[in-house]
Each structure stands twice: as C-alpha cells, then as structure tokens.
C-alpha cells in the first residue's frame, strides 16, 4: 500500500497507455508530463490533447512509436496531480512531474506545443539556413521538454551564427539541467569571449551573468531558466478560442 503513494508525492508519474496499433495496455514511469492549459477546454472532444509527454513512448508488444491513448484513470490522475502541483496560482512546485504549460508563440498567440513544433519544423525545412528560425525551433523543443532535440538545434544555430548568445545560454542551461557542469562552464567561457563583439543587444548583461556563474557568485542552478522547466502563462489569461490566423507572422 505504501508504494502506491499519491501521484503528487512521487518524483515520477506512472501513466497507463493503450496502444492504438495493437490494443495492448501498458505502463510507464514518466519524469515529466506537461498539461497544456488551453487544451483543457477541449478535453471532451480531444481527451489526450492537453497532455504533452516529451519522451517517446514505444508499445512493448508491437513497437509502435507514439501511437497511444491514455486511460481514463491516468487522465483523471493527471488532473489531480496538476491541482496538487499548482496549489495557488503563484505557487507552482517545479519538482513535480506533472506541470502546467501554456505555450506561447513569439507573437504571443497560444499554440499547442506539438503544433508549434510542427510549425517551426516546416519553417526550418523551407529555410534551413535561417538561424533565427532554427533558434525558434530549438526554443520550442526546449519549452516542450525535448532537451535532446533542443540541444541539437542550438548546436546547428551556433554553426551558422557563433555569436547567437541565446543559443549558447540555453545550451549551457541544458548542460546544467543534466548536471554536466564542466560542459556548462566551457560554454560560459565561450560566452565571455564572444559577448562584446556579438552585437546582441543585452550582451553586457549576459557577459556579467556569465562571469558571475563562472566565479561562483551565482550558483549554476540559477542558469536554468524557469522556462526550461515549464513555461507558464505570465498572467493566467483566458485561453483564446479563435483559430489563430497569425501563424505566418509568428516570428
Ligand atoms: Zn502495440
């Protein structure tokens, strides 16, 4: 009985899946599940849409990849966990596996994280040499919890534009998140070298912060921005229901 703790007291969330290909039911311990708050409105018609699981899920019987439904019980437990995680609007326990997310595009339109990924993947396919577009794709991977792909894309951004400080910083933050502190410090040194000639408008601030991290004035953990854990809506505004038409301008 004791191993069946309330989900909010666990560091992982045990989710039950039904494979859409073969019908097999199986469980996985997940470290992170985001709940895209605006999609909670649609839970009647699209019951799995609010739940964003960053890691790939493979069926143990037929090996189908990411072709699953959650069970009703798992959905209910996720909602309960969300309520536990967000005791008050201002107080979110980021250590918990189930976290709220409201995914905002650059123009502040709200988009489902998976659709935002699709959107930027297509943009990058159309313009593979556009470093800024690739940076947005990387940031989208990052905010939806897929740090492996995020890191890959930041690397590519830096191959195109080694002075893109935002890519360096986020890459360092991902290293810290994975406790690869030596690699994070190497990047901070890189930033110190590059910042003054980067042309970045906040380069002085970035330089100062990087020095503070390197000298131990700021703990490295603080390099992890909150949005590496989850991006919350700044003010809990009501989700917009209109269809977004400004994706083309989402810059
Ligand atoms: Zn299957």
Boltz pocket constraint, residues with backbone or C-beta under 6 A from the ligand:
constraints:
  - pocket:
      binder: B
      contacts: [[A, 19], [A, 20], [A, 21], [A, 22], [A, 23], [A, 24], [A, 59], [A, 60], [A, 61], [A, 62], [A, 63], [A, 64]]
      max_distance: 6.0
